[in-house]
Amino acid sequence: MDIRKTNLGDWKNKEPDEEARERIGKGFINYLKKVIGKIPFTEDVVALYLLFRDPGYPLIKKGICVFALLYFITPIDIVPDIIPMVGFLDDAGVIAAAISLYAGDIEGYKKESNQWLQDNGFI
């Protein structure tokens, strides 16, 4: 199935409700507080988060973004995050893959990520 050719109406009832968005948002921020400074791909993760939160970004294109963010914040990984130096390699791979899929759209969100990190007290 080519999702670019899917009717957006087909996805109407599949959009995360506000409660789900809030859960992902809180989980993301709480997890980012724990790992900030330990991961070199913070700006990329925040850029994906901003894309996910953007109400103007087409819902149908957010699927990979949601998967990547959930993989990042979920404690169950292929390589556990508590393993020094290699624990975040799988997370980095998933984030890098998602970033590459959003290559045409992600640059604007990357530019906003530093400001978001400052506004939320991370830097």
LUMTORSE-934311 format. One record per residue: x, y, z of N, C-alpha, C in turn; residue number from 0. Coordinates in Angstrom, 3 decimals. Example, Ala and Ser with C-alpha at 12.3 -4.5 7.8 and 13.67 -1.06 7.14 Angstrom:
2
+----------+----------+----------+----------+----------+----------+----------+----------+----------+-----+
:   n_east :  n_north :     n_up :  ca_east : ca_north :    ca_up :   c_east :  c_north :     c_up : num :
+----------+----------+----------+----------+----------+----------+----------+----------+----------+-----+
:   13.190 :   -5.690 :    7.800 :   12.300 :   -4.500 :    7.800 :   13.200 :   -3.300 :    7.800 :   0 :
:   12.850 :   -2.250 :    7.080 :   13.670 :   -1.060 :    7.140 :   12.900 :    0.030 :    7.870 :   1 :
+----------+----------+----------+----------+----------+----------+----------+----------+----------+-----+
This chain:
123
+----------+----------+----------+----------+----------+----------+----------+----------+----------+-----+
:   n_east :  n_north :     n_up :  ca_east : ca_north :    ca_up :   c_east :  c_north :     c_up : num :
+----------+----------+----------+----------+----------+----------+----------+----------+----------+-----+
:    0.841 :   -1.179 :    0.000 :    0.000 :    0.000 :    0.000 :    0.885 :    1.241 :    0.000 :   0 :
:    0.630 :    2.160 :   -0.871 :    1.370 :    3.418 :   -0.934 :    0.604 :    4.436 :   -0.096 :   1 :
:    1.150 :    4.795 :    1.094 :    0.416 :    5.691 :    1.987 :    0.261 :    7.090 :    1.415 :   2 :
:    1.098 :    7.439 :    0.463 :    0.957 :    8.758 :   -0.156 :   -0.321 :    8.860 :   -0.976 :   3 :
:   -0.859 :    7.716 :   -1.402 :   -2.063 :    7.719 :   -2.224 :   -3.316 :    7.346 :   -1.429 :   4 :
:   -3.170 :    7.170 :   -0.117 :   -4.293 :    6.793 :    0.729 :   -5.167 :    8.008 :    1.004 :   5 :
:   -6.443 :    7.798 :    1.018 :   -7.388 :    8.853 :    1.347 :   -7.252 :    9.188 :    2.832 :   6 :
:   -7.068 :   10.449 :    3.162 :   -6.910 :   10.846 :    4.554 :   -8.128 :   10.485 :    5.394 :   7 :
:   -9.288 :   10.402 :    4.778 :  -10.493 :   10.006 :    5.502 :  -10.398 :    8.597 :    6.068 :   8 :
:   -9.612 :    7.743 :    5.428 :   -9.423 :    6.376 :    5.917 :   -8.711 :    6.341 :    7.261 :   9 :
:   -8.003 :    7.412 :    7.582 :   -7.203 :    7.457 :    8.809 :   -7.880 :    8.272 :    9.916 :  10 :
:   -9.065 :    8.798 :    9.647 :   -9.714 :    9.711 :   10.578 :   -9.837 :    9.139 :   11.986 :  11 :
:  -10.279 :    7.929 :   12.145 :  -10.484 :    7.350 :   13.469 :   -9.221 :    6.708 :   14.038 :  12 :
:   -8.115 :    6.800 :   13.341 :   -6.867 :    6.206 :   13.804 :   -5.926 :    7.238 :   14.418 :  13 :
:   -6.319 :    8.497 :   14.365 :   -5.475 :    9.548 :   14.923 :   -5.441 :    9.438 :   16.448 :  14 :
:   -4.246 :    9.584 :   17.057 :   -4.174 :    9.527 :   18.513 :   -5.021 :   10.640 :   19.131 :  15 :
:   -5.769 :   10.296 :   20.189 :   -6.557 :   11.326 :   20.847 :   -5.650 :   12.191 :   21.717 :  16 :
:   -6.210 :   13.231 :   22.290 :   -5.420 :   14.179 :   23.072 :   -4.746 :   13.508 :   24.267 :  17 :
:   -5.425 :   12.540 :   24.878 :   -4.839 :   11.824 :   26.015 :   -3.584 :   11.063 :   25.592 :  18 :
:   -3.640 :   10.405 :   24.444 :   -2.472 :    9.671 :   23.936 :   -1.336 :   10.633 :   23.608 :  19 :
:   -1.657 :   11.761 :   23.034 :   -0.627 :   12.759 :   22.717 :    0.046 :   13.259 :   23.987 :  20 :
:   -0.751 :   13.502 :   25.007 :   -0.195 :   13.967 :   26.278 :    0.702 :   12.914 :   26.914 :  21 :
:    0.280 :   11.646 :   26.851 :    1.105 :   10.556 :   27.405 :    2.449 :   10.485 :   26.708 :  22 :
:    2.430 :   10.572 :   25.380 :    3.681 :   10.540 :   24.620 :    4.517 :   11.768 :   24.962 :  23 :
:    3.885 :   12.912 :   25.046 :    4.609 :   14.141 :   25.370 :    5.275 :   14.078 :   26.735 :  24 :
:    4.532 :   13.640 :   27.755 :    5.098 :   13.541 :   29.100 :    6.186 :   12.476 :   29.151 :  25 :
:    5.940 :   11.342 :   28.510 :    6.944 :   10.286 :   28.481 :    8.215 :   10.747 :   27.795 :  26 :
:    8.064 :   11.487 :   26.703 :    9.220 :   11.983 :   25.974 :   10.022 :   12.948 :   26.833 :  27 :
:    9.356 :   13.923 :   27.434 :   10.055 :   14.931 :   28.236 :   10.720 :   14.290 :   29.453 :  28 :
:   10.026 :   13.402 :   30.126 :   10.614 :   12.735 :   31.298 :   11.836 :   11.900 :   30.912 :  29 :
:   11.732 :   11.175 :   29.812 :   12.857 :   10.351 :   29.381 :   14.019 :   11.221 :   28.914 :  30 :
:   13.719 :   12.293 :   28.215 :   14.776 :   13.188 :   27.737 :   15.541 :   13.775 :   28.915 :  31 :
:   14.846 :   14.091 :   30.012 :   15.521 :   14.590 :   31.212 :   16.535 :   13.588 :   31.739 :  32 :
:   16.229 :   12.305 :   31.636 :   17.126 :   11.259 :   32.135 :   18.353 :   11.068 :   31.248 :  33 :
:   18.193 :   11.255 :   29.935 :   19.280 :   10.905 :   29.020 :   19.995 :   12.105 :   28.410 :  34 :
:   19.520 :   13.300 :   28.695 :   20.158 :   14.487 :   28.107 :   21.640 :   14.496 :   28.504 :  35 :
:   22.485 :   14.748 :   27.583 :   23.918 :   14.729 :   27.836 :   24.556 :   13.373 :   27.599 :  36 :
:   23.745 :   12.323 :   27.514 :   24.268 :   10.985 :   27.262 :   24.141 :   10.591 :   25.795 :  37 :
:   23.326 :   11.326 :   25.062 :   23.084 :   10.980 :   23.660 :   23.515 :   12.127 :   22.752 :  38 :
:   24.196 :   11.823 :   21.674 :   24.633 :   12.878 :   20.758 :   23.570 :   13.275 :   19.731 :  39 :
:   22.417 :   12.637 :   19.768 :   21.388 :   12.890 :   18.752 :   20.161 :   13.590 :   19.341 :  40 :
:   20.367 :   14.391 :   20.383 :   19.265 :   15.067 :   21.066 :   18.460 :   15.952 :   20.117 :  41 :
:   19.141 :   16.743 :   19.300 :   18.432 :   17.652 :   18.392 :   17.565 :   16.892 :   17.396 :  42 :
:   18.038 :   15.746 :   16.929 :   17.251 :   14.942 :   15.996 :   15.996 :   14.391 :   16.665 :  43 :
:   16.134 :   13.921 :   17.894 :   14.981 :   13.385 :   18.624 :   13.967 :   14.492 :   18.865 :  44 :
:   14.434 :   15.663 :   19.259 :   13.524 :   16.788 :   19.500 :   12.858 :   17.214 :   18.194 :  45 :
:   13.605 :   17.198 :   17.084 :   13.010 :   17.551 :   15.788 :   11.868 :   16.594 :   15.445 :  46 :
:   12.054 :   15.296 :   15.691 :   10.969 :   14.333 :   15.446 :    9.790 :   14.594 :   16.373 :  47 :
:   10.074 :   14.931 :   17.619 :    9.013 :   15.242 :   18.572 :    8.215 :   16.465 :   18.113 :  48 :
:    8.907 :   17.496 :   17.645 :    8.221 :   18.696 :   17.165 :    7.374 :   18.392 :   15.934 :  49 :
:    7.886 :   17.543 :   15.052 :    7.101 :   17.120 :   13.884 :    5.838 :   16.405 :   14.347 :  50 :
:    5.988 :   15.493 :   15.322 :    4.840 :   14.754 :   15.865 :    3.806 :   15.699 :   16.458 :  51 :
:    4.236 :   16.734 :   17.154 :    3.314 :   17.660 :   17.827 :    2.713 :   18.705 :   16.890 :  52 :
:    3.231 :   18.837 :   15.686 :    2.761 :   19.856 :   14.745 :    1.389 :   19.470 :   14.196 :  53 :
:    0.352 :   20.234 :   14.563 :   -0.993 :   19.895 :   14.074 :   -1.155 :   20.121 :   12.571 :  54 :
:   -0.263 :   20.887 :   11.963 :   -0.344 :   21.151 :   10.535 :    0.348 :   20.110 :    9.677 :  55 :
:    1.114 :   19.220 :   10.314 :    1.810 :   18.181 :    9.555 :    0.818 :   17.056 :    9.270 :  56 :
:    0.780 :   16.541 :    8.042 :   -0.213 :   15.518 :    7.691 :   -0.123 :   14.277 :    8.585 :  57 :
:   -1.234 :   13.922 :    9.156 :   -1.318 :   12.778 :   10.058 :   -0.795 :   11.509 :    9.403 :  58 :
:   -1.121 :   11.321 :    8.167 :   -0.763 :   10.090 :    7.467 :    0.755 :    9.908 :    7.393 :  59 :
:    1.502 :   10.996 :    7.500 :    2.959 :   10.926 :    7.406 :    3.639 :   10.802 :    8.767 :  60 :
:    2.871 :   10.772 :    9.855 :    3.456 :   10.749 :   11.194 :    3.743 :    9.356 :   11.730 :  61 :
:    3.366 :    8.302 :   11.050 :    3.489 :    6.945 :   11.564 :    4.897 :    6.554 :   11.969 :  62 :
:    5.864 :    6.771 :   11.100 :    7.253 :    6.422 :   11.402 :    7.759 :    7.265 :   12.562 :  63 :
:    7.366 :    8.509 :   12.588 :    7.767 :    9.413 :   13.662 :    7.276 :    8.892 :   15.013 :  64 :
:    6.021 :    8.481 :   15.076 :    5.454 :    7.940 :   16.317 :    6.216 :    6.683 :   16.735 :  65 :
:    6.471 :    5.791 :   15.797 :    7.225 :    4.572 :   16.119 :    8.604 :    4.923 :   16.678 :  66 :
:    9.318 :    5.830 :   16.028 :   10.678 :    6.183 :   16.460 :   10.666 :    6.793 :   17.858 :  67 :
:    9.709 :    7.679 :   18.126 :    9.628 :    8.297 :   19.456 :    9.269 :    7.277 :   20.527 :  68 :
:    8.335 :    6.393 :   20.219 :    7.971 :    5.363 :   21.189 :    9.136 :    4.416 :   21.451 :  69 :
:    9.869 :    4.081 :   20.420 :   11.043 :    3.222 :   20.605 :   12.071 :    3.922 :   21.495 :  70 :
:   12.239 :    5.214 :   21.281 :   13.207 :    5.994 :   22.057 :   12.834 :    6.032 :   23.540 :  71 :
:   11.552 :    6.241 :   23.865 :   11.171 :    6.409 :   25.266 :   10.831 :    5.103 :   25.980 :  72 :
:   10.640 :    4.031 :   25.224 :   10.298 :    2.749 :   25.838 :   11.546 :    2.114 :   26.444 :  73 :
:   11.445 :    1.632 :   27.688 :   12.623 :    1.048 :   28.332 :   13.055 :   -0.295 :   27.731 :  74 :
:   12.187 :   -0.946 :   27.004 :   12.525 :   -2.234 :   26.397 :   13.093 :   -1.978 :   25.003 :  75 :
:   14.369 :   -2.259 :   24.838 :   15.066 :   -2.034 :   23.582 :   15.784 :   -3.317 :   23.167 :  76 :
:   16.249 :   -3.326 :   21.946 :   17.090 :   -4.425 :   21.489 :   18.388 :   -4.430 :   22.302 :  77 :
:   18.977 :   -3.247 :   22.468 :   20.158 :   -3.069 :   23.312 :   19.727 :   -2.176 :   24.475 :  78 :
:   19.702 :   -2.698 :   25.704 :   19.248 :   -1.892 :   26.850 :   20.073 :   -0.616 :   27.025 :  79 :
:   19.386 :    0.482 :   27.327 :   20.039 :    1.780 :   27.446 :   21.000 :    1.864 :   28.625 :  80 :
:   20.909 :    0.962 :   29.566 :   21.793 :    1.018 :   30.731 :   23.203 :    0.492 :   30.437 :  81 :
:   23.395 :   -0.131 :   29.280 :   24.727 :   -0.624 :   28.909 :   25.566 :    0.570 :   28.444 :  82 :
:   26.662 :    0.836 :   29.149 :   27.485 :    2.004 :   28.797 :   27.973 :    1.969 :   27.355 :  83 :
:   27.956 :    3.105 :   26.729 :   28.485 :    3.370 :   25.393 :   27.707 :    2.729 :   24.249 :  84 :
:   27.098 :    1.596 :   24.424 :   26.381 :    0.962 :   23.314 :   24.875 :    0.944 :   23.534 :  85 :
:   24.432 :    1.334 :   24.709 :   23.019 :    1.253 :   25.050 :   22.100 :    2.083 :   24.174 :  86 :
:   22.626 :    3.160 :   23.634 :   21.794 :    4.031 :   22.813 :   22.020 :    3.845 :   21.315 :  87 :
:   22.828 :    2.875 :   20.934 :   23.091 :    2.672 :   19.514 :   21.839 :    2.283 :   18.737 :  88 :
:   21.016 :    1.409 :   19.311 :   19.793 :    1.029 :   18.606 :   18.833 :    2.205 :   18.507 :  89 :
:   18.747 :    3.004 :   19.583 :   17.901 :    4.202 :   19.548 :   18.393 :    5.162 :   18.459 :  90 :
:   19.711 :    5.349 :   18.411 :   20.292 :    6.238 :   17.405 :   19.975 :    5.745 :   15.992 :  91 :
:   20.031 :    4.428 :   15.790 :   19.721 :    3.875 :   14.474 :   18.281 :    4.106 :   14.067 :  92 :
:   17.365 :    3.916 :   14.999 :   15.941 :    4.135 :   14.705 :   15.694 :    5.614 :   14.421 :  93 :
:   16.271 :    6.494 :   15.236 :   16.098 :    7.940 :   15.028 :   16.708 :    8.354 :   13.691 :  94 :
:   17.901 :    7.860 :   13.377 :   18.552 :    8.205 :   12.098 :   17.720 :    7.732 :   10.911 :  95 :
:   17.155 :    6.544 :   11.015 :   16.309 :    6.033 :    9.929 :   15.078 :    6.912 :    9.748 :  96 :
:   14.470 :    7.302 :   10.850 :   13.290 :    8.174 :   10.759 :   13.661 :    9.531 :   10.178 :  97 :
:   14.767 :   10.088 :   10.632 :   15.219 :   11.383 :   10.112 :   15.438 :   11.294 :    8.597 :  98 :
:   16.028 :   10.204 :    8.137 :   16.274 :   10.071 :    6.700 :   14.970 :    9.969 :    5.910 :  99 :
:   13.952 :    9.355 :    6.497 :   12.662 :    9.265 :    5.814 :   11.954 :   10.618 :    5.736 : 100 :
:   12.231 :   11.474 :    6.701 :   11.616 :   12.799 :    6.725 :   12.568 :   13.866 :    6.177 : 101 :
:   13.547 :   13.464 :    5.407 :   14.612 :   14.369 :    4.943 :   14.086 :   15.669 :    4.344 : 102 :
:   13.032 :   15.611 :    3.586 :   12.510 :   16.821 :    2.956 :   11.764 :   17.737 :    3.904 : 103 :
:   11.364 :   17.230 :    5.046 :   10.527 :   18.011 :    5.962 :   11.191 :   18.350 :    7.290 : 104 :
:   12.226 :   17.658 :    7.675 :   12.735 :   17.733 :    9.046 :   13.613 :   18.948 :    9.325 : 105 :
:   14.189 :   19.549 :    8.310 :   15.140 :   20.649 :    8.545 :   14.538 :   21.800 :    9.345 : 106 :
:   13.312 :   22.183 :    9.051 :   12.673 :   23.263 :    9.804 :   12.505 :   22.917 :   11.269 : 107 :
:   12.205 :   21.668 :   11.546 :   12.049 :   21.222 :   12.930 :   13.400 :   21.145 :   13.640 : 108 :
:   14.459 :   20.812 :   12.893 :   15.795 :   20.792 :   13.486 :   16.194 :   22.197 :   13.926 : 109 :
:   15.835 :   23.186 :   13.118 :   16.155 :   24.574 :   13.470 :   15.408 :   24.999 :   14.737 : 110 :
:   14.204 :   24.498 :   14.924 :   13.409 :   24.843 :   16.106 :   13.829 :   24.067 :   17.349 : 111 :
:   14.560 :   22.961 :   17.182 :   14.858 :   22.084 :   18.309 :   15.723 :   22.758 :   19.373 : 112 :
:   16.712 :   23.552 :   18.973 :   17.533 :   24.263 :   19.969 :   16.695 :   25.210 :   20.807 : 113 :
:   15.797 :   25.935 :   20.161 :   14.937 :   26.864 :   20.898 :   14.023 :   26.106 :   21.858 : 114 :
:   13.490 :   24.966 :   21.421 :   12.626 :   24.155 :   22.269 :   13.403 :   23.656 :   23.486 : 115 :
:   14.647 :   23.205 :   23.268 :   15.477 :   22.738 :   24.375 :   15.739 :   23.868 :   25.371 : 116 :
:   15.974 :   25.073 :   24.888 :   16.171 :   26.217 :   25.774 :   14.885 :   26.564 :   26.514 : 117 :
:   13.787 :   26.633 :   25.791 :   12.503 :   27.003 :   26.394 :   12.061 :   26.022 :   27.484 : 118 :
:   12.484 :   24.767 :   27.370 :   12.071 :   23.744 :   28.314 :   13.145 :   23.408 :   29.359 : 119 :
:   14.172 :   24.260 :   29.435 :   15.182 :   24.158 :   30.482 :   16.193 :   23.042 :   30.323 : 120 :
:   16.381 :   22.538 :   29.119 :   17.352 :   21.479 :   28.894 :   18.755 :   22.024 :   28.668 : 121 :
:   18.849 :   23.223 :   28.104 :   20.162 :   23.859 :   27.890 :   20.096 :   25.310 :   28.307 : 122 :
+----------+----------+----------+----------+----------+----------+----------+----------+----------+-----+
